[in-house]
Amino acid sequence: MQHFLSHSPWEHLPVQNQIAMDCDRLIGGSPDTGLIYDETGIPKKGKMSVGAARQWCGRLGKTDNCQTVVCAALAMGPHVALVDERLYLPKEWTDDKKRCQKAGVPDDIEFKTKSELVLEMTRKAKAQGIRFSWIGLDGGYGKDPGLLNALECDGHIFMADVHKDQTIYLEDPAPYLPEKKGRGRTPTRLVAVTPLTRVDIWAASQPEESWQRIAFRESTKGRLQADFLIQRGWTWDTTESKGRLRHLIVRREIGAKEEIKYSLSNAPVDTSLERLAFMQGQRYFVERAFQDAKSNVGLDHYQVRGWQAFHHHMTMVMLAMLYMLETRLANKKDYPLLSCADIENLLSHFLPRKDITEEEVLRQMETRHRQRQASIDSAYAKQRSG
């Protein structure tokens, strides 16, 4: 295993490219297919593991020593697979060439922000012919106007979560260059005609009747509903000569009005609120894919330090996730509730180590499915009666 990961000279990029093409074959091309980005932090001890540094680790919920991987996932509802990945190298790594050489980092690898890695992977996916209808981003990327503008210039529709302190212009900022008045320097920076508004302040000022209740995602607990607001507004990157018109989508959880999600999208102006709500809700499935990858495929279970070994491991994780996706789709008719955990249990039987009989492993799985289906049916029945 160590030789296969750390020393075997096989190239990971051609394998990852094939995984992306196979995933596109399975779920690409649908109006409901999105290319969704997320990152995961993998806690590490010591400083030898490539890319390890003190940085934000979502898994721990704090800044700690970890590796950060930015991943691209092709998703069509609950059907998700990873199609690309980039290991983020902080400047303390890229500025230390000896440290990089010791970890096997190629000489041509330079520092790139996480946003630059996302843009790089998006352009690669487009060049490969991967078919997706929009790009999903969390708040860590949605706060970067340069990334959003670059995606729009490349012809992509995005749905980007933003933080509550995100600001927008409710009217066209119409940037202009002020006239010089009196003594002093001649103005060189554009200024906006209209004031900025924080999205949370705007949402809090809206009357209750403005909120619309919409079912935005199917789940095992019935159709998930929330209250939504939509507003057209402008964002303006001061490096540009004009603002860009966006949708602001605000989602408030029913029964927990303090739980509010904000997103910006450049979807066409006539896009319905129902469609925008659907797109906003799809990042959930990528988070579930990470859970499956860690629980069933070993995403964060490895003992390697070098650049090549890390990418070999990630490639095998991606390949396993593709296998899980294809297996679930192939058996969707007979086993619509087939999960990654089910597949792992089945493999533990059908591969050489057999602890129980074939009949028993299938019986156990079908029992779990009956229980889950009964829970789903009960949730929908309660929803209908309500």
Steps between C-alpha positions, in 0.01 A plus 500: 500500500778743588677426173180545301431839660844643564742358243316343207546734200143489368360842411192613688381770258397267212307285748323803646417622149340165418305505827360842407396376155334190645314710755382730222377196308290399800348828617629779275282698262187528715352845576529393865873418481730744675875524544527571870811595693584435860811449705587265780761531769692192610662540845871415514771481761840646427626695200615227263171421319488698176293819537451457875481835678297688757187593309123479534380141539125462453503152645641632829314831482814700575843595370739210547773306326345331197506443125231670291366343182280696258271258316270521199195272504255429222158473658151420378287497811615222734727353230845649554861415425829689528644593161805711591707609798779739591716494811527855629862598573531802733771756428714361780533195277535657155753754634718216634632316194712258702198396705298449182777295336523278806125431477522434126306808390565559126721802425229671293250513787459857622278662760137527398208620706207265548297716262770464236488122548122502448533705182774267376288189560194660338693585184643151490151346535371718218795403279428131572139541395354430845132600479354704785230767517636715782783531751436481874727674752499543876552828684877466503500544122184709463669787683758528219357735232795433272415129485129562436573753227753265335247215498240729346748621235566134416128454435402308815194537721587486869317464830736633765427509871609822670536611859246716678725808477506480119406837350305576183362806324121506477533742208756518222820640658583669166866556593646835399822694542447803724605840377799663660397767749747758620854408586627149546536190290286428198258215582601171340253259662144446392226550756142369508191717469294282735575372852585144598260285702586194711296199398403409857380854573297502179342161577412603856318807368267303274137452607388150591265480201798536265634157596388208281489142622653263246587129494859499380627143544373144540624321810441192711293720732268627229529800270718756672343844514629839601403865470669692220561856391642609167636838400682629195808695595839607372847408610793713398865407504676836514748378238218498242325789329145386576298286738363154433133415553438193718224309673515511879336185641421490873385177667358493852441170675147434623489494878853640526480851364854577612635241253528695176702424188593763242606435142581698186436371148545631148224273367286654221263773615190287433619207714221406742541517876421127514792426269736726693392335827566157349849598385583652838402177677723266299823562691360270770568196284867587459538522876338155519748376238786609726339314789476185288857543378630526855276235656506235227787568261780622729542858377671604823653159580853497368855500630699667226686828489615569144337681209478193275368273775234752599370533143514124446283458811253770390475339157409166655237677713354660187501164321322333793238780508443452126451126561250579775310737269488254211394213728218704654372609158522146357291363790266797541192307381538205737668684788407871484636558852838339433765702684878510508486330839287220348752449221782482753309236699428299184864512395610383844297187429565436132871567515713211637423559871150361564369526854133431419305331224386673183137462602565663837687803364219563250236449770670755725521754221135455400395538864687830520332613178153411627562697816629801306211485252248481785661808655485686167136400441410609852665840451314562174169379650538742792585777253191429291271484804645827627 
